[in-house]
Amino acid sequence: MTVELSVQEARRIALTAQGFNARERDGAVGPARVRRTIAKLGLLQIDSVNVLTRVHYLPLFSRLGAYDRALLDTLLAERPKRFFEYWGHEASVLPIDCHPLLRWRMARARAGRGIWRPLEPFAGARRAEAEALLARIASEGPLAASDLAGRARAKGMWVWSDGKHALEWLFWAGLVAATHRRGNFERVYDLPERVLPRAILDRPTPTGEEARRELLARSARALGIATAGDLRDYYRIPAADAPQPIAELVEEGTIVPVRVRGWRQQAYLYRDARAGRRANGPALLSPFDPLVWNRDRTERLFGFRYRLEIYTPAHKREHGYYVLPFLLDGALVARVDLKAERRSGRLVVQQASIEPNAPAATPEALRAELQRLAGWLDLRGPDEGREPPAV
């Protein structure tokens, strides 16, 4: 008999899997807690958007509270590396043991598959250019795009030079690795054997099928309960590559088919997933947080329609430019468009809105969480020295 769950039960399972139950947001946060949290999530997405702070810092704040961001910087820069950067769910920080599981993606990139179209020529007709750049890195050491001759960012951050395209193809193909990022968040590349632990590089390479099955199992553990589409999305597994490993995970008992009332799609419950106790407390969520980055899943779980409107013309935006959902006691109850105004040292609430069925305590809880966020970012809160924001 297929187990049937309510949406509320599915939500509690998802929140527990994502680290939002039994949170301790007021205790000391050391390197071990940061490492455990990243391991629980499976990855942290990276993005160049810096309206508030770099996005890979925020999921840890949402779960741990006001931790020292230098802890994460140190973990990402340490040698031997316990985390590395590659394409997981978009550009991501990943635990180092994930490297062998992504070599199939590197192999496809070397063949010109599964990569951005502007990079495809470097797998074929322009490969000699990329290999010459690889030889330069081998002889000269780490390089960033700004170290190469050619047009820079004069026409905007998304106008890449040929050298940047070649470097990105080498990175996608696993022929170079990211050693660190410079102060302007520019990726620096070096040979994998000079960046990644020898023990990891020497691990056998699983078949593509084996690797994708393990990645889907990690998706299931991180999500708790998920549809096939949710499982694929977490590590961006192509649709054609997912049905067989999902069927194998069901057969071996890693995931269990269940029904969630109101969901049209088949759902799968991770074998060790638990609903946990009622999720208490507040959290502001980055647009790139794994709890909400899949917008369809967010709507299914929370009844909360959410879109990132950064690329929407200003006059067409509904909720603002950089909008963070507000989680309170296990429900998404509000959203705020935030900006760190660094020159004046203030956290600015540009727009805020409360969901129709939010509890009466939402405005005060939101104000308190905004003050906590401001303090973590070394900014004055929105209520300091002025009227509270209208919410």
C-alpha positions in Angstrom: 0.0 0.0 0.0 1.4 3.4 -0.9 1.9 5.7 2.0 -0.1 9.0 1.8 1.2 12.2 3.4 -0.3 15.6 3.8 1.5 18.7 2.4 2.1 19.8 6.0 3.8 16.5 6.8 5.9 16.7 3.6 6.9 20.3 4.6 8.1 19.2 8.0 10.1 16.4 6.4 11.7 18.8 4.0 12.5 21.4 6.7 14.1 18.7 8.8 16.2 17.4 5.9 17.3 21.0 5.2 18.4 21.7 8.8 15.5 23.9 9.9 14.3 21.7 12.8 16.1 21.6 16.2 18.2 24.6 15.1 20.6 26.2 17.6 21.0 29.8 16.3 22.4 31.4 19.5 25.3 29.1 20.4 28.9 29.3 19.3 29.5 28.3 15.7 32.9 26.8 15.0 34.4 25.2 11.9 32.9 21.8 12.6 29.3 23.1 12.6 29.9 24.9 9.4 31.3 21.8 7.8 28.4 19.6 9.0 25.9 22.1 7.7 27.4 22.1 4.2 27.6 18.3 4.3 23.9 18.1 5.2 22.9 20.4 2.3 25.4 18.7 -0.1 26.5 22.0 -1.6 26.3 25.8 -1.5 25.4 27.7 -4.6 27.7 30.5 -5.6 26.6 33.6 -7.5 28.2 37.0 -8.3 25.2 38.9 -7.0 26.4 41.0 -4.0 23.4 43.2 -3.2 23.3 42.0 0.4 26.3 39.7 0.8 27.8 36.9 -1.3 25.0 34.3 -1.6 27.0 31.3 -0.3 27.2 32.9 3.2 23.4 33.2 3.6 22.2 29.6 3.9 24.6 29.1 6.8 23.2 32.2 8.5 19.7 31.0 8.0 20.4 27.8 9.8 23.2 28.7 12.3 22.6 32.3 13.1 25.3 35.0 13.3 28.4 33.0 12.6 31.8 34.5 11.6 31.9 34.6 7.8 35.7 34.3 7.9 35.1 30.6 9.1 33.7 29.8 5.6 36.4 31.7 3.9 39.0 29.7 5.8 37.4 26.4 5.0 37.2 27.2 1.3 40.9 28.3 1.2 42.4 25.6 3.4 44.8 22.9 2.1 44.2 20.1 1.8 40.8 21.1 0.5 37.7 19.6 2.1 35.5 21.6 -0.3 35.9 22.5 -4.0 34.2 24.6 -6.6 32.5 23.1 -9.6 29.1 22.9 -11.4 26.8 21.2 -8.9 23.5 23.1 -8.8 24.9 25.9 -11.0 28.3 27.1 -9.7 28.7 25.5 -6.3 30.9 24.8 -3.3 30.8 21.0 -2.8 32.3 18.5 -0.4 35.5 17.1 -1.8 34.2 13.5 -2.0 31.7 14.7 -4.6 34.6 15.2 -7.2 34.6 11.6 -8.5 30.8 11.8 -8.8 31.0 14.8 -11.2 33.7 13.4 -13.6 31.0 12.3 -16.0 30.0 16.0 -16.4 33.7 16.9 -17.0 34.0 14.2 -19.6 30.9 15.5 -21.4 32.3 19.0 -21.3 35.5 17.8 -22.9 33.3 16.4 -25.7 31.4 19.7 -26.0 28.2 18.5 -24.4 26.2 19.9 -21.5 28.0 23.3 -21.5 27.1 26.9 -22.5 27.0 27.3 -26.2 29.8 29.9 -26.4 32.2 27.4 -24.8 31.5 24.6 -27.3 34.1 25.7 -29.9 36.9 25.1 -27.3 36.0 21.4 -27.3 36.5 21.3 -31.1 37.7 23.9 -33.6 39.3 26.1 -31.0 40.7 23.4 -28.7 44.3 24.3 -29.5 43.7 27.8 -27.9 42.5 26.2 -24.7 45.3 23.7 -24.6 47.9 26.5 -25.1 46.3 28.3 -22.1 46.5 25.1 -20.1 50.2 24.8 -21.0 50.7 28.4 -19.8 49.0 27.6 -16.4 51.2 24.5 -16.1 54.4 26.5 -16.6 53.5 29.8 -15.0 51.1 28.8 -12.2 47.6 30.0 -11.3 45.8 32.4 -13.7 42.6 34.4 -13.7 40.9 35.9 -16.7 42.2 39.4 -15.8 45.7 38.1 -16.1 45.2 37.5 -19.8 45.6 40.0 -22.6 42.4 41.0 -24.3 39.3 43.0 -23.8 38.2 43.2 -20.2 34.9 44.1 -18.7 34.5 47.4 -20.4 31.2 46.4 -21.9 29.8 44.8 -18.8 30.4 41.8 -16.5 28.8 39.3 -18.9 31.0 40.4 -21.9 33.7 37.8 -21.6 37.0 37.8 -23.4 38.1 34.8 -25.5 40.6 33.9 -22.7 37.8 33.8 -20.1 35.7 31.5 -22.4 38.7 29.2 -22.8 39.4 29.2 -19.0 35.7 28.4 -18.3 35.7 25.5 -20.7 38.9 24.1 -19.1 37.2 24.4 -15.7 34.0 22.8 -16.9 36.1 20.0 -18.5 37.9 19.4 -15.2 41.3 20.2 -16.8 41.8 23.1 -14.4 40.3 23.6 -10.9 39.4 26.7 -8.9 42.2 27.4 -6.4 40.5 30.4 -4.8 38.7 33.6 -5.6 40.2 37.1 -5.6 38.8 40.1 -3.7 36.5 41.0 -6.6 35.2 37.4 -6.6 37.2 36.5 -9.7 37.9 32.8 -10.0 41.6 31.8 -10.2 42.5 28.6 -12.0 45.3 26.1 -11.6 46.0 22.4 -12.5 43.8 20.0 -10.5 46.9 18.2 -9.1 48.0 21.5 -7.5 44.6 22.2 -6.0 42.8 19.0 -5.1 44.0 16.3 -2.7 45.9 13.5 -4.3 43.8 10.9 -2.5 40.7 12.3 -4.2 42.3 12.5 -7.7 43.4 8.9 -7.2 39.9 7.6 -6.4 38.5 5.3 -9.1 36.1 7.1 -11.5 32.6 5.6 -11.2 30.6 5.0 -14.3 28.3 7.9 -15.3 25.3 5.7 -14.2 26.8 4.9 -10.8 27.7 8.6 -10.2 24.3 9.9 -11.1 22.6 7.3 -8.9 24.7 8.5 -6.0 24.0 12.1 -6.7 20.3 11.4 -6.9 20.6 9.6 -3.5 22.3 12.7 -2.1 19.5 14.8 -3.5 17.0 12.7 -1.7 18.8 12.9 1.6 19.1 16.7 1.3 15.4 17.2 0.3 13.8 14.5 2.5 10.8 14.2 0.2 10.9 15.0 -3.5 9.5 14.4 -7.0 11.7 13.0 -9.7 12.1 16.6 -11.0 13.1 17.8 -7.6 15.7 15.1 -7.3 17.2 15.9 -10.8 17.2 19.6 -10.2 19.4 19.5 -7.1 22.5 18.4 -9.0 21.2 19.3 -12.4 20.9 15.7 -13.7 19.6 15.6 -17.3 16.1 14.3 -17.6 17.1 11.4 -19.9 19.7 10.2 -17.3 17.3 10.1 -14.3 14.6 7.4 -14.7 16.9 4.3 -14.5 18.9 5.4 -11.4 15.7 6.5 -9.6 14.2 3.1 -10.3 17.3 1.5 -8.9 17.2 3.7 -5.8 13.6 2.6 -5.3 14.5 -1.1 -5.8 17.3 -0.9 -3.2 15.1 0.9 -0.7 17.1 4.2 -0.6 13.9 6.1 -1.6 10.3 5.0 -1.1 7.4 6.0 -3.4 4.7 7.9 -1.5 1.8 10.1 -2.3 1.5 13.7 -1.2 -2.1 14.9 -1.2 -2.4 17.7 -3.7 0.7 16.9 -5.7 0.1 15.6 -9.2 3.6 14.0 -9.4 4.9 10.9 -7.8 6.8 11.7 -4.6 9.8 9.8 -3.1 10.6 9.7 0.6 14.3 9.3 1.6 14.6 6.1 3.7 16.0 8.0 6.8 13.9 11.1 6.5 12.0 12.2 9.5 9.3 14.8 10.1 11.1 16.1 13.3 9.4 18.3 15.7 7.5 21.4 14.8 9.8 23.9 13.1 10.0 26.9 15.4 11.7 30.3 14.8 12.4 32.7 12.0 14.8 32.6 9.1 15.4 34.9 6.1 16.2 32.8 3.0 18.5 33.7 0.2 17.0 33.4 -3.3 19.7 30.8 -3.9 19.0 28.8 -0.7 18.3 25.1 -1.6 15.1 25.2 0.4 13.6 27.6 -2.2 15.8 27.7 -5.3 13.4 25.3 -7.1 10.4 27.6 -7.5 7.9 24.9 -8.5 8.8 22.9 -5.4 8.5 26.0 -3.2 5.0 26.5 -4.5 4.1 22.9 -3.9 5.5 22.7 -0.4 4.6 26.2 0.9 1.8 27.5 -1.4 4.3 30.4 -2.0 4.8 31.7 -5.5 8.3 33.0 -5.7 10.4 34.4 -8.5 13.7 36.2 -8.6 13.1 39.5 -10.3 16.7 40.7 -10.8 16.4 40.4 -14.5 12.9 41.8 -14.7 12.6 45.5 -15.8 12.1 47.7 -12.7 8.6 48.8 -13.7 7.5 45.2 -14.1 8.7 43.9 -10.7 6.1 42.8 -8.3 8.1 42.4 -5.1 11.5 44.0 -5.8 15.0 43.4 -7.0 16.6 41.1 -4.4 13.8 39.5 -2.5 14.3 37.1 0.5 11.4 34.9 1.6 10.8 34.9 5.4 10.3 31.6 7.1 8.5 31.6 10.4 7.5 28.5 12.4 7.7 26.3 9.3 5.7 28.5 6.9 6.8 31.2 4.3 4.9 34.2 5.7 6.5 37.3 4.1 9.1 38.6 1.7 11.5 41.5 1.8 13.5 43.3 -0.8 16.9 44.0 0.9 20.0 45.9 0.1 23.2 46.5 2.0 23.9 50.2 1.6 27.6 49.9 2.4 28.5 53.6 2.1 26.1 54.6 4.8 26.4 51.3 6.7 22.7 50.5 6.7 20.5 47.5 5.9 17.8 49.0 3.6 14.4 47.4 3.3 13.3 48.6 -0.1 9.9 46.8 -0.1 8.2 44.3 2.3 5.0 42.3 2.1 3.2 39.9 4.4 1.4 36.8 3.0 -2.4 36.8 3.4 -2.6 34.0 6.0 0.5 35.0 8.0 0.2 35.0 11.8 -0.3 38.2 13.7 3.2 38.0 15.1 4.8 38.1 11.7 5.7 41.8 11.5 7.5 41.8 14.9 9.3 38.6 14.1 10.4 39.9 10.8 11.7 43.1 12.3 13.7 41.2 14.9 15.2 38.9 12.2 16.2 42.0 10.1 18.0 43.4 13.1 19.8 40.1 13.6 20.8 40.0 9.9 22.0 43.7 10.1 24.1 42.9 13.1 25.7 39.9 11.4 26.6 42.1 8.4 27.9 44.9 10.6 25.2 47.2 9.4 22.8 49.4 11.2 19.4 47.8 11.2 16.4 49.3 9.3 14.8 50.4 12.6 17.8 52.2 14.0 17.4 56.0 13.9 14.3 56.0 11.8 10.7 54.8 11.6 10.3 51.0 11.3 9.6 49.9 7.7 6.0 49.4 6.8 5.2 45.8 6.5 
